[in-house]
Amino acid sequence: MCQACNAITSTNHESSDPVEAFAEGLLATVNHASLALMISVGHRTRLFDAMRGVGWVTAAGLADKARLNERYVREWLGAMATGRIVEVDGSDEVDRYRLPDVHAEALARSGESMGTMFQWIAVLGGVESQVVEVFKQGGGVPYEAYDRFHEVMAEESSLSVVAGLHEHILPLAPELIERLEAGIEVLDVGCGSGMALCELAQRFPRSRFTGYDLCEPAVAAAERHAAELGLPHVFFEARDVAALDTVDHFDLVTGFDVIHDQRDPAGVLQAIKHALKPGGTFLMQDLRCHSRVAENVGHPLCPFLYTISTMHCMTVSLAQDGAGLGAAWGEQLAVRMLHEAGFEGVTVNTLPHDIQNNWYVMRKPAAVLEPAVS
């Protein structure tokens, strides 16, 4: 261990030496990164769900309740207790643990379910060696290299998109709910596992819904989900939306957290405009940040966003010889590209349930007559 780290671990007060102070911050980062991985484990094993509202419990009692191996649960509780995620009581012969109600509200599935986002640490860490290689040689890491990507993305989408669709998101576009109730044609680009589209299809049986995604496993999962729900008016297909040749067909196109990691984002935006009927609506969700790094210093999520971009969004685009736009392309560039694609009336919205994203609403000009695509 370095001398600065030795000094930090041997004292309980903040160091006045700038090197030691910085090293102290790095040690905190190591601990927080470790806790992030353990929070992901706790989420996936439903340990936070099992601890919510039960009060003090031993490791053996929690393992029995969660139907897990006691030795692993005990070690996990060690990380949670020393990381102050759970409380520990050592007054008895056997330690007991409690998840405070406020922590349970943030972490349990019945609360804010923030544990979902911590799964990205392991998903992205799984391709670290491949990313290191493309740092040296260029190129990118393909979609298929990522374990559980679409599974985690679907879970996150259920919180950021599906949970707010009816109350927050659809009302952003004037008269959209009424049009969906009457019956319109809807396309979701980069539909993933189809969570959002199936939610819409359940609510609006008179409309017809189509989802496109590049990844066949995600499309297969979407088809299974639609079949389980008995939705005959929703359809999924594996295809590259940049090569979309549909013209003047859809009344509404949605793109949830998808444009920035496309091989050809400008081409996808053009294809979406062509696919819309004149006057049709495009509803786009993308990450909320500035297009310049200097303006993002102090942003509460940007270290996370740039990490996701380096480890996934940018590199999967570069793996296809794409633009590599990246997750942090930012509001300014997004608005400019939307205007360049020919959309009008672009508005940028934020939602109370979503601190991470901007919501863009725009339309295809009513007077535009698209040429036939050969």
C-alpha positions in Angstrom: 0.0 0.0 0.0 1.3 3.5 -0.8 2.5 5.8 2.1 -0.5 8.1 1.6 -2.9 5.2 2.0 -1.0 3.9 5.0 -1.4 7.4 6.6 -5.1 7.5 5.9 -5.9 4.1 7.3 -4.0 4.9 10.5 -6.0 8.1 11.3 -9.6 9.0 11.7 -9.3 12.7 10.7 -9.1 14.2 7.3 -5.6 14.8 6.1 -4.3 18.4 5.4 -1.7 16.9 3.0 -3.2 17.2 -0.6 -1.7 13.9 -1.7 -3.1 12.1 1.4 -6.4 13.9 0.9 -6.7 12.7 -2.7 -5.7 9.2 -1.7 -8.4 9.3 0.9 -10.9 10.1 -1.8 -9.6 7.2 -3.9 -10.0 4.8 -1.0 -13.6 6.0 -0.6 -14.1 5.3 -4.3 -12.8 1.8 -3.9 -15.2 1.2 -1.1 -18.1 2.7 -3.0 -17.3 0.6 -6.1 -17.2 -2.5 -3.9 -20.6 -1.6 -2.3 -22.0 -1.0 -5.8 -21.2 -4.6 -6.7 -22.6 -5.9 -3.5 -25.8 -3.9 -3.9 -26.2 -5.5 -7.3 -25.9 -8.9 -5.7 -28.4 -7.9 -3.0 -30.8 -6.8 -5.6 -30.5 -9.9 -7.8 -30.8 -12.3 -4.8 -33.7 -10.2 -3.4 -32.0 -9.8 -0.1 -33.2 -6.2 0.2 -36.7 -7.3 -0.4 -36.3 -10.0 2.2 -35.0 -7.5 4.8 -37.6 -4.8 4.3 -39.8 -4.4 7.3 -38.6 -7.4 9.3 -36.5 -5.6 11.9 -33.5 -7.2 13.4 -32.4 -10.6 11.9 -29.4 -12.9 12.1 -27.6 -14.0 9.0 -29.0 -17.5 9.4 -32.5 -16.1 9.8 -32.2 -13.9 6.7 -30.7 -16.7 4.7 -33.6 -18.9 5.6 -36.2 -16.2 4.7 -34.5 -15.5 1.4 -33.8 -19.2 0.7 -30.1 -18.6 0.2 -26.8 -20.0 1.5 -26.1 -18.7 5.0 -22.3 -18.4 4.5 -22.7 -16.1 1.5 -25.5 -14.1 3.2 -23.2 -13.6 6.2 -20.3 -12.3 4.2 -22.6 -10.0 2.1 -24.0 -8.6 5.4 -20.4 -7.8 6.4 -20.1 -5.6 3.3 -23.5 -4.0 3.9 -22.9 -3.3 7.6 -19.4 -1.9 7.2 -20.6 0.1 4.3 -23.5 1.5 6.4 -26.2 0.2 4.1 -27.6 -2.0 6.9 -27.2 -1.6 10.6 -25.5 -4.2 12.8 -26.1 -5.0 16.5 -23.2 -6.9 18.2 -24.6 -6.8 21.7 -25.7 -10.5 21.6 -23.5 -13.5 21.0 -24.6 -13.6 17.4 -24.7 -10.4 15.3 -28.1 -9.2 14.1 -28.8 -6.9 11.2 -31.5 -4.4 10.1 -32.2 -2.6 6.9 -33.4 0.9 7.9 -36.8 1.8 6.4 -35.4 4.7 4.4 -32.7 2.5 2.9 -35.3 -0.2 2.1 -37.4 2.4 0.4 -34.5 3.2 -2.0 -33.3 -0.4 -2.6 -36.2 -2.8 -2.4 -38.4 -3.6 -5.4 -41.4 -2.4 -3.5 -39.8 1.0 -3.2 -37.6 3.1 -5.6 -35.7 -0.1 -6.6 -32.5 1.8 -7.1 -30.7 -1.6 -6.9 -31.5 -2.1 -10.5 -28.9 0.5 -11.7 -26.1 -1.1 -9.8 -26.3 -4.2 -12.0 -24.5 -2.2 -14.7 -21.3 -2.3 -12.8 -21.0 -6.1 -13.2 -22.4 -6.0 -16.8 -19.9 -3.5 -17.9 -17.0 -5.0 -15.9 -17.5 -8.2 -17.8 -16.2 -6.6 -21.0 -13.3 -4.7 -19.4 -10.6 -6.7 -21.1 -12.2 -6.3 -24.5 -12.6 -2.6 -24.0 -8.9 -2.3 -23.0 -7.9 -4.0 -26.2 -10.0 -1.6 -28.4 -8.3 1.3 -26.5 -5.1 0.1 -28.0 -6.3 -1.1 -31.4 -9.5 0.9 -32.1 -12.8 -0.6 -33.2 -15.4 -1.6 -30.6 -17.0 -4.3 -28.5 -20.1 -5.9 -30.1 -23.6 -6.2 -28.5 -23.3 -9.9 -28.2 -20.3 -9.6 -25.8 -22.5 -8.3 -23.0 -24.0 -10.7 -20.5 -27.5 -9.9 -19.3 -27.5 -6.5 -21.1 -31.1 -6.7 -22.3 -32.3 -8.3 -19.1 -31.0 -5.3 -17.1 -32.1 -2.8 -19.7 -35.6 -4.2 -19.6 -35.7 -3.9 -15.8 -34.4 -0.3 -15.9 -36.9 0.5 -18.6 -39.7 -0.7 -16.5 -38.8 2.0 -13.9 -37.8 5.0 -16.1 -40.2 4.4 -19.0 -43.0 2.0 -18.3 -43.8 3.3 -14.8 -44.3 6.8 -16.1 -45.8 6.2 -19.5 -49.4 7.1 -18.9 -49.1 9.7 -16.1 -46.0 11.6 -17.3 -44.7 10.7 -20.8 -47.7 10.4 -23.1 -49.1 13.8 -21.9 -46.0 15.5 -23.2 -47.4 15.2 -26.8 -50.7 17.1 -27.4 -53.7 14.9 -27.9 -51.5 11.8 -28.2 -53.6 9.8 -25.7 -56.8 10.6 -27.5 -55.2 9.5 -30.8 -53.9 6.2 -29.3 -57.4 5.5 -28.0 -58.9 6.1 -31.4 -56.3 3.9 -33.1 -53.0 4.8 -34.8 -49.9 3.1 -36.1 -47.0 3.2 -33.6 -43.3 2.2 -34.1 -40.8 1.8 -31.3 -37.2 1.8 -32.6 -34.7 -0.1 -30.5 -37.5 -1.8 -28.7 -35.3 -4.1 -26.7 -37.5 -6.6 -24.7 -40.6 -4.8 -25.7 -41.7 -3.7 -22.2 -42.8 -0.2 -23.2 -44.6 -1.3 -26.4 -46.5 -4.1 -24.6 -47.6 -1.6 -21.9 -49.0 0.7 -24.6 -50.6 -2.2 -26.4 -52.5 -3.3 -23.3 -53.8 0.2 -22.7 -54.7 1.0 -26.3 -56.2 -2.0 -28.1 -57.4 0.0 -31.1 -53.9 1.0 -32.1 -51.3 -1.2 -33.9 -47.8 -1.4 -32.5 -44.5 -2.5 -34.1 -41.1 -2.8 -32.5 -37.7 -3.1 -34.2 -34.4 -4.0 -32.6 -31.1 -5.1 -33.9 -30.6 -7.9 -31.4 -32.5 -11.1 -32.1 -32.5 -12.3 -28.5 -34.2 -9.1 -27.3 -36.8 -9.4 -30.0 -37.4 -13.1 -29.1 -37.9 -12.0 -25.5 -40.3 -9.2 -26.6 -42.3 -11.7 -28.7 -42.6 -14.1 -25.7 -43.8 -11.2 -23.5 -46.4 -10.1 -26.0 -47.6 -13.7 -26.3 -47.9 -14.1 -22.6 -50.0 -11.0 -22.4 -52.2 -12.1 -25.3 -51.6 -9.0 -27.5 -52.4 -9.7 -31.2 -51.9 -6.1 -32.2 -48.2 -5.8 -31.3 -45.4 -7.1 -33.7 -41.7 -7.3 -33.3 -38.9 -7.8 -35.8 -35.1 -7.9 -35.7 -33.9 -5.3 -38.1 -31.5 -2.3 -38.4 -33.5 0.8 -38.1 -30.9 2.8 -40.0 -32.0 0.8 -43.1 -35.7 1.4 -42.4 -37.3 2.0 -45.8 -40.9 2.7 -44.6 -42.4 6.0 -45.8 -45.3 8.0 -44.5 -46.7 5.1 -42.5 -46.5 5.7 -38.7 -48.5 8.2 -36.7 -46.1 7.9 -33.7 -42.5 6.8 -33.4 -40.8 6.3 -30.0 -37.1 5.9 -29.3 -36.3 5.2 -25.6 -32.7 5.6 -24.7 -31.6 4.3 -28.1 -30.4 6.9 -30.6 -27.0 7.7 -29.1 -25.6 4.1 -29.5 -26.7 3.6 -33.1 -24.2 2.9 -35.8 -25.6 5.8 -37.8 -27.6 8.1 -35.5 -28.1 10.8 -38.1 -29.3 8.2 -40.5 -31.7 6.7 -38.0 -33.2 10.1 -37.3 -33.7 10.6 -41.0 -35.3 7.1 -41.3 -37.7 7.9 -38.5 -38.7 11.1 -40.1 -39.4 9.3 -43.4 -41.4 6.6 -41.7 -43.7 9.1 -40.0 -46.8 10.4 -41.7 -46.8 14.2 -42.3 -47.6 15.8 -39.0 -46.6 12.6 -37.1 -45.0 12.7 -33.7 -41.5 11.5 -32.7 -41.1 11.0 -28.9 -37.4 10.5 -27.9 -35.9 9.7 -24.5 -32.1 10.3 -24.0 -29.7 11.0 -21.2 -29.7 14.5 -19.7 -26.4 16.2 -19.9 -24.5 18.9 -21.8 -22.7 18.3 -25.0 -19.4 19.7 -23.6 -17.5 17.9 -20.9 -16.5 21.1 -19.2 -20.2 21.9 -18.6 -20.8 18.5 -17.1 -18.3 18.8 -14.2 -20.4 18.7 -11.1 -23.3 16.8 -12.8 -24.4 14.2 -10.3 -24.5 11.4 -12.8 -22.0 12.2 -15.4 -19.1 10.0 -14.1 -21.6 7.1 -14.4 -22.8 8.3 -17.9 -19.3 8.6 -19.3 -18.5 5.2 -17.9 -21.5 3.6 -19.5 -20.6 5.3 -22.8 -17.0 4.1 -22.7 -17.9 0.6 -21.8 -21.0 0.2 -23.9 -22.8 2.9 -25.9 -19.8 4.3 -27.8 -18.0 1.0 -28.3 -21.0 -1.0 -29.6 -21.4 1.7 -32.3 -17.7 1.7 -33.1 -17.9 -2.1 -33.4 -20.2 -1.6 -36.4 -17.8 1.0 -37.9 -20.3 3.5 -36.6 -20.2 7.1 -35.5 -19.5 6.3 -31.8 -21.7 9.2 -30.7 -21.7 8.1 -27.1 -24.2 8.3 -24.2 -23.2 11.9 -23.3 -23.8 13.4 -26.7 -25.9 16.0 -24.8 -28.9 18.1 -25.2 -27.3 20.7 -27.5 -26.1 18.2 -30.1 -29.3 16.2 -29.8 -31.5 19.3 -30.6 -29.2 20.3 -33.5 -29.3 16.8 -35.0 -33.1 16.6 -34.7 -33.4 19.9 -36.6 -30.9 18.8 -39.2 -33.0 15.6 -39.7 -36.0 17.9 -40.6 -38.1 17.7 -37.5 -40.0 20.8 -36.3 -41.4 22.0 -33.0 -38.7 20.3 -31.0 -39.3 20.6 -27.2 -37.1 19.3 -24.4 -38.8 18.2 -21.3 -37.9 16.8 -17.9 -40.1 14.6 -15.7 -40.4 14.5 -11.9 -39.9 10.7 -11.7 -36.8 10.7 -13.9 -33.6 12.6 -12.9 -31.5 10.9 -15.6 -33.2 11.7 -18.9 -34.5 14.4 -21.2 -37.7 13.8 -23.1 -37.9 15.2 -26.6 -41.1 15.7 -28.5 -41.3 16.9 -32.1 -43.2 16.3 -35.3 -42.6 15.8 -39.0 -43.7 18.8 -41.0 -47.2 18.4 -42.2 -46.4 19.6 -45.7 -43.5 17.1 -46.3 -44.1 14.6 -49.1 -41.3 11.9 -48.9 -39.9 10.5 -52.1 -40.4 6.8 -52.6 -37.6 4.7 -51.3 -36.0 2.5 -54.0 
